[in-house]
Amino acid sequence: MFVELMLLLAGRTVLITVAKVDDKTLRVNVIPTQAKADENPALTTPLTFTGPPEELDAELGKHLAGYVQTHQQTASTLAEAKATMEAAAKAAQEEAKRKAEERKKAIQKPSATATPASSAPAEPVPASASTGTLGLFPVATPEPATTQSKGGLAL
């Protein structure tokens, strides 16, 4: 049993409690403590075995080995996820900083090369731009709608 716990004990303290449930049954709790203050609480999930002493003697070591392996995989996965998220956040911050610098340069560049408005000749506005058709349709003047009159009223 303790051979299986050695890997788990390398990075943290493990509390083990044993309680008698009834005349033929014991309950064993294996509780890993938090190694660091900012550690994910999933790594402190306790493991409980309940059974007769003979069964615990025979099976507890195997179950502890699986628990320690799962615990290490979880710790590794959490560390990888945290590193990936930190790298993504850093990349996003650098990208935002780069874009902000590009915008700043773009704003500074036109204002440095701009000429006063009075010295620049005004460009004529094409007729299609004033109609809002953007040159897609020929410019045509609408004909007035015809009216029908009945009894002196226009409809």
C-alpha positions in Angstrom: 0.0 0.0 0.0 2.7 2.5 0.9 4.7 1.7 -2.2 1.8 2.9 -4.3 1.5 6.1 -2.2 5.2 7.1 -2.8 4.5 9.0 -6.0 1.6 10.9 -4.5 3.6 11.7 -1.4 6.4 13.2 -3.5 4.5 16.5 -3.9 2.1 16.6 -1.0 1.0 15.2 2.4 -1.6 12.5 2.4 -3.9 11.9 5.4 -5.1 8.4 6.0 -8.0 7.6 8.4 -9.3 4.2 9.3 -12.7 3.8 11.0 -14.6 0.8 12.1 -18.1 0.7 10.4 -19.3 -2.5 12.1 -17.9 -5.7 13.4 -16.8 -6.9 10.0 -16.2 -3.7 8.0 -13.6 -0.9 7.9 -13.6 2.4 6.1 -10.3 3.8 4.9 -10.0 7.4 3.7 -7.0 8.6 1.7 -7.0 12.4 1.6 -4.4 14.3 -0.3 -3.7 17.8 1.1 -3.4 20.9 -1.0 0.3 21.3 -2.1 0.0 25.0 -3.1 -2.5 27.7 -2.2 -3.5 28.2 -5.9 -3.8 24.5 -6.6 -7.0 23.2 -8.2 -9.3 21.6 -5.6 -9.7 18.5 -7.9 -6.3 17.4 -6.7 -7.5 17.1 -3.1 -10.3 14.8 -3.9 -10.4 12.1 -1.2 -10.6 8.4 -1.9 -12.7 6.1 0.4 -12.6 2.3 0.6 -15.1 0.3 2.7 -14.9 -3.4 3.1 -13.8 -6.3 5.3 -10.2 -6.2 6.5 -9.2 -9.2 4.4 -10.5 -7.5 1.2 -8.8 -4.2 2.0 -5.5 -6.1 2.6 -5.8 -7.8 -0.8 -7.3 -4.9 -2.9 -6.3 -1.6 -1.4 -2.9 -1.5 -3.0 -4.3 -2.0 -6.5 -6.9 0.7 -6.0 -4.4 3.1 -4.6 -2.1 2.6 -7.6 -4.9 3.5 -9.9 -5.9 6.5 -7.8 -2.3 7.8 -7.7 -2.0 7.4 -11.5 -5.3 9.2 -12.1 -4.2 11.9 -9.7 -0.9 12.4 -11.6 -2.7 12.5 -14.9 -5.2 15.1 -13.6 -2.3 17.2 -12.3 -0.5 17.0 -15.6 -3.7 17.8 -17.6 -4.4 20.8 -15.4 -0.9 22.1 -15.7 -1.0 21.8 -19.5 -4.4 23.5 -19.7 -3.1 26.3 -17.5 0.0 26.8 -19.6 -2.0 26.8 -22.8 -4.4 29.4 -21.4 -1.6 31.6 -20.2 0.2 31.3 -23.6 -3.1 32.2 -25.4 -3.7 35.2 -23.1 -0.1 36.4 -23.7 -0.5 36.0 -27.5 -3.8 37.9 -27.4 -2.3 40.7 -25.4 0.7 41.0 -27.8 -1.7 41.0 -30.8 -3.8 43.7 -29.2 -0.7 45.8 -28.4 0.6 45.3 -32.0 -2.8 46.4 -33.4 -2.9 49.4 -31.1 0.6 50.5 -32.3 -0.4 50.0 -35.9 -3.5 52.2 -35.4 -1.5 54.8 -33.6 1.0 54.9 -36.5 -1.8 55.0 -39.0 -3.4 58.0 -37.2 -0.1 59.8 -36.9 1.0 59.2 -40.5 -2.0 60.8 -42.3 -2.0 63.8 -39.9 1.7 64.4 -40.6 1.3 64.4 -44.4 -2.1 66.1 -44.6 -2.4 69.4 -46.4 -4.7 72.2 -45.5 -8.2 71.8 -47.0 -8.2 75.1 -48.7 -5.2 74.3 -50.9 -6.5 70.9 -52.1 -8.8 71.0 -55.2 -12.3 69.7 -54.6 -13.1 66.6 -56.7 -16.4 66.6 -58.5 -19.0 64.1 -57.1 -20.2 61.7 -59.8 -23.9 61.8 -60.5 -24.5 58.2 -59.6 -23.1 58.8 -56.1 -25.8 61.5 -55.4 -28.6 59.1 -56.3 -27.4 56.4 -53.9 -27.2 53.7 -56.7 -23.4 53.6 -56.8 -23.4 53.5 -60.6 -25.3 50.2 -60.7 -28.3 51.5 -62.5 -28.7 54.3 -65.1 -29.8 57.6 -63.7 -33.4 58.2 -64.7 -35.8 60.8 -63.5 -39.0 59.4 -62.2 -42.1 60.3 -64.1 -45.0 61.8 -62.1 -47.7 59.3 -61.1 -50.9 59.5 -63.0 -54.0 60.4 -61.1 -57.6 59.3 -61.7 -60.3 61.7 -60.8 -63.8 60.7 -59.8 -66.1 63.3 -58.7 -63.4 66.0 -58.5 -61.2 64.0 -56.1 -57.8 62.7 -57.1 -57.1 59.2 -56.2 
